C-alpha cells in the first residue's frame, strides 16, 4: 500500500490486567488499522527506562518506568495511511479526564498514569519504538 505508515501501539498493564486487549484491538481494526505484528510480553524496568528515555528528566519518569514494567503489555505495529496521527486521535488525551468521548483513554483509562495505551508521537519516533520491540 502506498503512503502506509506504521506506528507503535502498546496496550499497557492496566488494560491487559482487565482483559481489555482484544476489545482495544477491535477498536483499532474498526478504525481502519491493520495490526501488522503483535506480541504480549513483560519488560524489565531497565528496558522501560530505555524505552522512555525521552522522558528521563521529567518528574514522572521513574513511576512511568515502574508502571510499564509492572505487568504484561501488548506491543503492536499498527499500519494505515496517517497511522501516527490517527492513532493519537483515537487514543485521546494523556489524561483520560481530558480525553474526548469515544477515545480509548476516555473509555478505559483509569488515570493520567494508567491510561491504557501508548502510541508513537511522530513518524521518526514510531520507527525507533517499533525497532525497540520488534528488532529482528
Secondary structure, DSSP 8 states (H G I E B T S, - for coil): -TTEEEEEEEE-HHHHHTT-HHHHHHHHHHTT-EEEEEEEE---HHHHHHHTGGGTTSTTHHHHHHHHTSS-EEEEEEEEETHHHHHHHHH--SSGGGS-TTSHHHHH--SSS--SEEE-SSHHHHHHHHHHHH--
